[in-house]
């Protein structure tokens, strides 16, 4: 229940009564977590029934607790094989990961962006059913993350405060799965890093 405002509906219109000190959060704060990430209790319940791989459990725990998950695109080496491991296509990996988090088949779209500021855009967030994405780059790039910041409701319109951010990486051989409610940013001083953002689009 939202105690900061009351919506009164009249025939053909409505208006809102908002408390004087209330802040109306943007789309970023309103979007709800994916079904798969709603509860660690649910993950433990499925784990006890051997319904999930260890990788799926790790993904869920990291996304619920800190809001990001580092996923390697390198396939595990098979016994007796000494060649370099094969790579999973980033779009295919993103589709599998997003389908897991949505707990349903999804169609994946990709967008090329410079920096990470555009993921805070209301139009970008409004096109998503759930605020999750996979971040990739053709070369190794930094992604600065305020871990756990997805757990605090806040406006999408505020300035980025990157104090205490932890540096993660995406690149040719890895995806960074992210809850877009987290505070994300490029490394200070980086020269216009380019990213590919994979998302599951709204039906």
Secondary structure, DSSP 8 states (H G I E B T S, - for coil): --TTEEEEEETTEEEEEE-TT-----HHHH----GGGS-HHHHHHHHHTT-S-HHHHHHHHHHHHTSEEEEE-B----TT--S---B--HHHHHHHHHHHHHTS---EEEEEEESSGGGG-HHHHHTBSSSEEEEE-SS-EEEEEETTGGGS---TTS----TT-EEEEEBTTEEEEEETTSEEE--TT----EEEEEEEB--
